[in-house]
C-alpha cells in the first residue's frame, strides 16, 4: 500500500478526542446560556422593554448553540463508528494476508 492511501486510525482517534473537547466547550456554553437571565430592570426604568425585546434574540442564540452541540455530537459518534469500521476491515485484511 502506498503512503498516500495509508490509513492511520490513531489520527482518526485523535480527531475524535478533539471533537469531544469541542463538544465539552459547546456544552458549557449551552449550560451558561440556558442558565443566564436578565432581570426586567437590567437597563433601568426608562428601558424596561429592552430585556423583553432581547429575549427572542437570546433564545435564537441558545437554539443555535444547542444545534451546534447536537451537530458535533453526531459528528463524534459518526467518527467513532468510522474508526471501528476501518479497524474491522484492517483486521480482516491482515488476517487474509497472514493466512
Residue, then its C-alpha position, 0 to 999 in steps of 0.5 A: x500500500x502506498x503512503x498516500x492511501x495509508x490509513x492511520x486510525x490513531x489520527x482518526x482517534x485523535x480527531x475524535x478526542x478533539x471533537x469531544x473537547x469541542x463538544x465539552x466547550x459547546x456544552x458549557x456554553x449551552x449550560x451558561x446560556x440556558x442558565x443566564x437571565x436578565x432581570x426586567x430592570x437590567x437597563x433601568x426604568x426608562x428601558x424596561x422593554x429592552x430585556x423583553x425585546x432581547x429575549x427572542x434574540x437570546x433564545x435564537x442564540x441558545x437554539x443555535x448553540x444547542x444545534x451546534x452541540x447536537x451537530x458535533x455530537x453526531x459528528x463524534x459518534x459518526x467518527x467513532x463508528x468510522x474508526x471501528x469500521x476501518x479497524x474491522x476491515x484492517x483486521x480482516x485484511x491482515x488476517x487474509x494476508x497472514x493466512 
